[in-house]
Amino acid sequence: MKIQVKEGNIAAIKDEIIMVGIFEGKDGIKAAARSLDTASAGMISEIVQRGDFKGELYKTFLIHKTQGIAARRVLIVGLGKEKDCTLEKVRGATSSGARFIRDMGIKHFLVPGNFVQLSDISSSDTVKAIVEGVCLGLYSFKQFKTKNEKRQDKEIKEFTILAEGRNEYTTFKKAVSSAEILSNAVKLARDLVNQPANKATPGYLAQTAQALAKQYGLKVRILDIRLIKKLGMGCFLSVAQGSREPAQFIILEHKPKNVLHAHPIVLIGKAVTFDSGGISLKPPQGMERMKDDMAGGAAVLGIMQAAAQLNIPLYVVGLIPATENLPDGAALKPGDIITSMSGKTVEIITTDAEGRLILADALTYATRYQPEAIIDLATLTGACVIALGGEVAGLMGSDEGLLDRLKQASKVTGEKVWQLPLWDEYAELLKSDSADIKNAGGRDAGAITGGMFLKEFAGKIPWAHIDIAGPVWAEKDKPYIPKGATGFGVRLIVNVLENWVKM
């Protein structure tokens, strides 16, 4: 889909359809909607006064006869109550409108940059939200559909952001470019997670990383089993030993010429490309979803792509330990004791707590960079879903400043996080009689003990863990997230990186 910016008067510009938003209530017609209302001698006001449309959030109303307006149609989208409107609701509203237009079979539409005006929010940020809402809301994964089915799909080819003057035009162009880069990074993560596990293997992720490096000027290194063994990554190897697909330890680096800090920010993404639970086999119901256990790794690939395209002036390293977790005859067993790269020994209580094992060695490897901070993203625990539901990621870590950065970014991007405690008392649950630590502490505080296990390997470096098990997958369509992989974490972390030097 092509996105362009045009300069012009909203009433005079020709297009198939213009999308505008209105709030609930008698004074809900504002910004672009007010301009159209004035130009059409009260067309929108009349509709509201008749009670035909009330501005309810995400509702739509199509106007065919547009006297005084050059466009053939006007689509009104509800923004809900003005006092409750946020950028997240702007994303949802523009997505709702774009889907409506797509389903009409229209190939092009226009959205004014002043679709909505919110206090304390710049027009640039509003335009970014509009583009993200449209691009991410119209996303679909049809790679494995037949050609005949694809041909029947309705698809928008182009949409335009309208600027009213030259200054707006320049500002909007930059905003559109940034939002398009970010949306494409999210779509990359969604595509990878939506892929079946027989396609998105560890080797496939490694190939994807190599392709990204070549296209966007990243540095890439792939560690194979031989090098993984040489480094002593016993935890990672113990998970990989049950699979016939060779494990891959993927390293991507973004280090632009204008880099501001010598020490990097290291991002780690869990990438278990299929998780059967290993010997501690999961129940069959819903196991097909376990292709999404590499969503942390997919997010890191998307983040690295965006960091390169946006030329973020930071040294950023992405580490992605990629493997399957399967119950082969050589697979890891409950009761086994393994030695991590750090030298710590781990007693295996359940082989279905494998994500923390591969992340443990990745955390140890990350400390080699003497990083400014480490952030890991992982579909780590079902317990986090029980605690926080499917909309919110669990946030834990060792540094309040780093955690505050993530919480602030969450408010902007709408990717919700909630901090859970890592108090010393929880470490008692991971004490082992036979090894330095065990890999599971039972049902109590399952998400937190997962975080406590990782904390053992992060050292004294500022570290944050984001358990994305809940929001990584949508079971039904959401405002700008179609059913399936969400790409959660990409926008969140890119926002943190973009604002790193500002805080």
C-alpha positions in Angstrom: 0.0 0.0 0.0 1.4 3.4 -1.0 1.1 6.3 1.4 1.5 9.8 0.2 1.1 13.4 1.5 -0.7 16.1 -0.4 -1.2 19.8 0.3 -4.6 21.3 -0.3 -8.0 22.4 1.0 -10.1 19.6 2.4 -13.3 20.7 0.8 -11.7 21.3 -2.6 -9.6 18.1 -3.0 -11.0 15.3 -5.1 -11.0 11.7 -3.9 -13.1 8.7 -3.7 -13.7 9.1 0.0 -12.5 11.3 2.9 -12.4 9.9 6.4 -13.0 12.3 9.3 -13.6 11.8 13.0 -16.1 13.3 15.4 -16.6 13.0 19.2 -19.7 12.1 21.1 -21.9 15.0 22.2 -23.4 18.2 20.8 -19.9 19.8 20.4 -18.3 16.8 19.0 -17.7 18.1 15.4 -14.2 19.5 15.5 -11.0 19.8 13.5 -11.3 18.4 9.9 -14.9 17.4 10.5 -15.8 21.0 11.3 -14.2 22.2 8.1 -16.2 19.8 6.0 -19.3 20.6 7.9 -18.9 24.3 7.2 -18.1 23.7 3.5 -21.2 21.5 3.1 -23.6 24.0 4.9 -24.0 21.8 8.0 -24.2 18.3 6.4 -22.5 16.6 9.4 -24.4 18.7 12.0 -27.7 17.7 10.5 -26.8 13.9 10.7 -25.8 14.3 14.3 -28.9 16.4 15.2 -31.2 13.8 13.7 -29.5 11.2 15.9 -28.3 9.1 12.8 -24.8 9.1 14.2 -23.6 9.8 17.7 -19.8 9.6 17.4 -19.6 6.4 19.4 -16.1 5.0 19.5 -15.1 3.1 16.3 -18.6 3.3 14.8 -18.8 4.5 11.1 -21.3 6.4 9.0 -21.1 6.9 5.2 -22.3 10.0 3.4 -22.8 9.6 -0.3 -24.1 13.1 -1.3 -21.4 15.6 -0.5 -22.7 19.0 -1.6 -20.0 21.7 -1.4 -17.3 19.0 -1.1 -15.2 17.8 -4.1 -14.8 14.2 -2.7 -17.4 11.7 -3.8 -18.1 10.4 -0.3 -17.4 11.2 3.4 -16.9 8.5 6.0 -17.4 9.7 9.6 -15.7 7.6 12.3 -16.6 7.9 16.0 -13.9 8.9 18.4 -16.0 8.5 21.6 -15.8 11.0 24.4 -13.3 13.8 23.8 -11.9 13.6 27.3 -11.1 9.9 26.9 -9.5 10.2 23.4 -5.9 9.0 23.1 -3.5 8.2 20.3 -4.4 4.6 20.9 -8.0 5.4 20.1 -7.0 7.3 17.0 -5.2 4.2 15.8 -8.3 2.2 16.4 -10.6 4.7 14.8 -8.6 5.1 11.6 -8.2 1.3 11.4 -12.0 0.9 11.7 -12.6 3.4 9.0 -9.9 1.9 6.7 -11.4 -1.6 7.1 -14.9 -0.2 6.2 -13.5 1.4 3.1 -11.6 -1.7 2.1 -14.7 -3.8 2.4 -16.5 -1.4 0.1 -14.0 -2.3 -2.6 -12.5 1.2 -2.8 -8.8 1.3 -3.6 -7.9 4.8 -2.4 -9.0 7.2 0.4 -7.8 10.4 2.1 -7.4 11.3 5.8 -6.8 14.9 6.8 -3.7 15.4 9.1 -6.0 17.2 11.5 -8.3 14.2 11.7 -8.3 15.0 15.4 -6.7 17.6 17.6 -5.7 16.4 21.1 -4.3 18.7 23.8 -0.6 18.1 24.6 -0.2 15.9 21.5 1.6 17.2 18.4 0.1 17.0 14.9 3.2 14.9 14.0 2.3 12.3 16.6 -1.3 12.3 15.5 -0.3 11.6 11.9 2.0 8.8 13.0 -1.0 7.3 14.9 -3.2 7.6 11.8 -0.6 5.8 9.6 0.0 3.1 12.2 -3.8 2.5 12.6 -4.4 2.2 8.9 -1.3 0.1 8.1 -1.6 -2.3 11.0 -5.4 -2.5 10.9 -5.3 -3.5 7.2 -2.6 -6.2 7.8 -3.5 -9.7 6.6 -1.5 -12.9 6.4 -2.4 -14.8 3.2 0.9 -16.4 2.2 -0.5 -19.9 2.2 -3.9 -19.1 0.6 -4.4 -20.3 -2.9 -4.1 -17.8 -5.8 -7.8 -18.0 -6.5 -8.7 -17.0 -2.9 -6.1 -14.1 -3.0 -7.6 -12.7 -6.1 -11.0 -12.4 -4.5 -9.6 -10.3 -1.6 -10.4 -6.6 -1.5 -7.3 -4.4 -1.0 -6.5 -0.7 -0.6 -3.7 0.3 -2.9 -3.1 3.8 -1.6 -4.1 6.4 0.9 -3.3 10.0 1.3 -2.6 12.3 4.3 -3.8 15.8 3.6 -1.8 18.8 4.8 -3.3 22.3 4.7 0.0 24.2 4.2 3.7 23.9 3.4 4.9 23.7 7.0 2.3 20.9 7.7 3.4 19.1 4.5 7.0 18.9 5.6 6.1 17.8 9.1 3.6 15.2 7.9 6.1 13.8 5.3 8.6 13.0 8.1 5.9 11.6 10.3 4.5 9.4 7.6 8.0 8.0 6.8 8.7 7.2 10.4 5.3 5.6 11.0 5.6 3.5 7.8 9.0 2.2 8.8 7.6 1.3 12.2 4.5 -0.4 10.8 6.6 -2.4 8.4 8.8 -3.6 11.3 5.6 -4.7 13.2 4.4 -6.5 10.1 7.7 -8.3 9.8 7.3 -9.6 13.3 3.7 -10.6 12.7 4.6 -12.4 9.5 7.3 -14.4 11.2 5.0 -15.4 14.1 2.1 -16.3 11.8 4.4 -18.6 9.8 3.9 -22.3 10.5 6.7 -23.9 12.5 7.7 -26.1 9.6 8.5 -22.9 7.7 9.8 -20.5 10.4 12.6 -22.8 11.7 15.7 -21.6 13.5 17.5 -21.7 10.2 14.7 -19.6 8.6 15.1 -16.9 11.3 18.9 -16.9 10.7 18.3 -16.4 7.0 15.9 -13.6 7.8 18.5 -11.9 9.9 21.1 -12.2 7.2 18.7 -10.7 4.6 17.9 -7.8 7.0 21.6 -7.2 7.5 22.3 -7.1 3.8 19.3 -4.8 3.1 19.7 -2.3 5.9 23.4 -2.3 6.7 23.3 -4.3 9.9 26.2 -6.5 11.1 25.2 -10.1 11.4 26.8 -13.2 12.9 25.2 -16.6 13.2 26.6 -19.1 15.8 26.1 -22.7 14.9 26.0 -25.7 17.2 29.8 -26.1 17.1 30.4 -22.5 18.3 27.5 -22.7 20.8 29.2 -25.7 22.3 32.6 -24.0 22.3 31.1 -21.1 24.2 29.7 -23.5 26.8 26.1 -22.6 26.4 24.9 -25.7 28.2 21.4 -24.3 28.9 20.7 -23.4 25.3 22.2 -26.7 24.1 20.1 -28.7 26.5 16.9 -27.4 24.9 18.2 -27.8 21.4 19.3 -31.4 21.8 15.8 -32.8 21.4 15.4 -31.3 17.9 16.6 -32.3 14.5 16.5 -28.7 13.4 20.0 -27.2 14.2 19.9 -24.4 16.8 21.1 -21.0 15.8 22.4 -18.1 18.0 21.7 -15.0 15.9 23.6 -11.8 16.6 22.6 -8.5 14.8 24.3 -5.2 15.5 23.2 -1.6 14.6 26.1 0.8 15.1 25.7 4.0 13.0 28.5 6.5 12.4 26.7 9.1 14.5 26.4 6.7 17.5 26.1 8.6 20.8 27.3 5.9 23.3 30.2 3.4 23.1 28.3 0.8 25.2 25.3 -0.8 23.5 21.8 -1.5 24.5 21.3 -5.3 24.1 18.0 -6.7 23.2 17.3 -10.4 23.6 14.4 -12.3 22.0 13.3 -15.8 22.9 12.9 -17.8 19.7 11.6 -21.3 20.4 10.2 -21.8 16.9 7.9 -24.6 18.2 7.4 -25.6 21.8 5.9 -29.0 22.5 7.0 -28.8 26.1 9.7 -31.4 25.4 9.5 -34.5 27.6 7.1 -32.5 29.9 4.7 -32.6 27.0 2.0 -29.9 26.7 -1.7 -30.9 26.4 -2.7 -31.3 22.7 -5.4 -28.7 22.8 -4.1 -25.4 21.5 -0.6 -26.8 20.8 -0.8 -25.5 17.3 -0.4 -22.0 18.8 3.1 -22.9 20.1 4.6 -21.7 16.8 4.3 -18.3 18.5 6.9 -19.1 21.1 9.5 -17.3 18.9 7.6 -14.0 19.1 10.3 -12.4 21.2 12.9 -13.2 18.6 10.6 -12.0 15.8 10.1 -8.7 17.7 13.9 -8.2 18.0 14.2 -8.7 14.2 11.6 -6.1 13.6 13.2 -3.7 16.1 16.6 -4.1 14.5 15.1 -3.4 11.1 13.4 -0.2 12.4 16.5 0.9 14.2 18.5 0.7 11.0 15.9 2.4 8.8 15.3 5.2 11.4 19.1 5.6 11.9 18.6 5.7 15.6 22.0 7.1 17.0 22.5 4.2 19.4 24.6 1.1 19.4 22.0 -1.6 19.5 22.7 -5.4 19.7 20.0 -8.0 19.1 20.6 -11.5 20.4 18.2 -14.3 19.3 18.7 -17.8 20.6 16.6 -20.0 18.2 15.7 -23.6 18.6 12.8 -26.0 18.8 11.7 -27.8 22.0 10.7 -31.4 21.1 10.6 -34.8 22.9 13.2 -36.7 21.0 15.1 -39.7 22.5 18.0 -37.3 23.2 15.9 -34.6 24.7 16.4 -33.0 28.1 14.7 -34.8 31.0 13.2 -33.7 34.3 15.8 -34.3 37.0 18.7 -33.6 34.7 21.4 -31.1 35.9 23.0 -28.9 33.3 25.8 -26.2 33.4 25.1 -22.8 32.0 27.5 -20.5 30.1 27.9 -18.6 33.4 29.0 -21.7 35.2 25.9 -21.9 37.3 24.3 -25.4 37.5 20.6 -25.8 36.9 18.3 -28.6 38.0 15.5 -29.3 35.5 12.1 -29.6 37.1 10.2 -29.3 33.9 11.4 -29.2 30.3 8.5 -26.9 29.5 10.3 -24.1 31.3 12.8 -24.0 28.4 12.6 -20.4 27.5 14.4 -19.2 30.6 17.2 -21.7 29.8 18.0 -20.3 26.4 17.7 -16.8 27.7 20.1 -17.5 30.6 22.9 -18.2 28.2 21.9 -15.3 26.0 22.0 -13.0 29.1 25.5 -14.3 30.0 26.6 -13.7 26.4 25.1 -10.1 26.5 27.3 -9.2 29.5 30.4 -9.5 27.2 29.4 -6.2 25.5 29.4 -4.4 28.9 26.1 -2.9 27.8 24.3 0.1 29.1 21.2 -2.0 29.5 19.7 -5.3 28.6 16.0 -5.9 27.7 14.6 -9.3 26.9 11.3 -10.1 25.3 9.9 -13.6 25.8 6.7 -15.6 25.7 7.9 -16.9 29.0 5.0 -18.1 31.1 1.4 -19.1 30.9 1.3 -17.8 34.5 1.7 -14.3 33.3 -1.4 -14.7 31.1 -3.3 -15.9 34.1 -2.1 -13.0 36.2 -2.6 -10.2 33.6 -4.7 -11.5 30.8 -4.2 -11.3 27.1 -3.8 -7.5 26.8 -0.9 -6.8 29.1 2.8 -7.9 29.3 4.5 -8.5 32.6 7.4 -6.2 33.3 10.2 -7.1 35.7 13.7 -5.9 36.2 16.7 -4.8 38.3 16.7 -1.1 37.4 13.8 1.3 38.1 15.1 3.9 35.6 15.0 1.3 32.8 11.6 0.1 33.9 10.3 3.7 33.9 11.5 4.1 30.3 9.5 1.1 29.3 6.4 2.2 31.2 6.6 5.7 29.6 6.9 4.2 26.2 3.9 2.0 26.9 1.7 5.0 27.4 2.7 6.4 24.0 2.5 3.2 22.0 -0.5 1.6 23.7 1.4 -1.7 24.2 0.5 -2.2 27.8 3.0 -3.4 30.5 2.5 -3.9 34.2 5.4 -4.2 36.7 5.6 -7.3 38.8 7.9 -7.5 41.9 11.2 -9.4 42.0 11.6 -9.5 45.8 14.2 -11.7 47.4 11.5 -13.9 49.0 10.7 -15.3 45.6 14.2 -16.7 45.2 13.4 -19.3 47.9 11.1 -20.9 45.4 14.0 -21.7 43.0 16.3 -23.2 45.5 17.6 -26.6 44.5 18.9 -29.4 46.7 21.1 -30.7 43.9 22.2 -27.7 41.9 22.7 -23.9 42.2 19.2 -23.2 41.0 16.2 -25.1 39.6 14.4 -24.0 36.5 10.8 -23.9 37.9 9.4 -23.0 41.3 5.9 -24.5 41.1 2.5 -22.9 40.5 2.9 -20.0 42.9 4.1 -16.8 41.4 5.0 -18.5 38.1 5.6 -15.4 36.1 7.7 -13.9 38.9 9.8 -16.9 39.5 10.5 -17.0 35.7 11.8 -13.4 36.1 13.8 -14.4 39.2 15.5 -17.2 37.3 16.6 -14.7 34.6 17.8 -12.2 37.2 20.4 -14.7 38.3 22.1 -14.4 34.9 21.8 -10.7 34.2 24.5 -9.7 36.6 24.7 -6.1 37.8 23.8 -4.6 34.4 20.5 -2.7 34.3 18.1 -5.3 33.0 14.4 -5.6 32.2 12.4 -8.6 31.3 9.1 -8.4 29.4 6.9 -11.4 29.5 4.8 -11.1 26.3 3.0 -14.4 26.5 -0.4 -12.7 26.8 -0.5 -9.9 24.2 1.6 -11.7 21.5 -1.5 -13.3 19.9 -5.1 -12.0 19.3 -7.8 -14.6 19.4 -10.2 -12.2 17.7 -9.9 -9.0 15.7 -9.1 -5.9 17.8 -9.3 -2.2 16.7 -6.0 -2.3 14.7 -4.8 -5.8 15.4 -6.4 -8.5 13.2 -6.7 -12.0 14.6 -3.4 -13.7 14.9 0.1 -12.5 15.7 0.2 -8.9 17.1 3.9 -8.0 16.7 3.8 -6.8 20.3 7.0 -5.2 21.6 8.3 -3.7 18.4 6.8 -0.2 18.8 7.4 -0.3 22.5 11.1 -0.9 22.3 11.7 1.4 19.3 10.0 4.2 21.3 12.4 3.5 24.2 15.4 3.6 21.8 14.2 6.8 20.1 13.8 8.6 23.5 16.9 7.0 25.1 19.0 10.2 25.1 16.1 12.5 26.0 15.5 11.0 29.5 
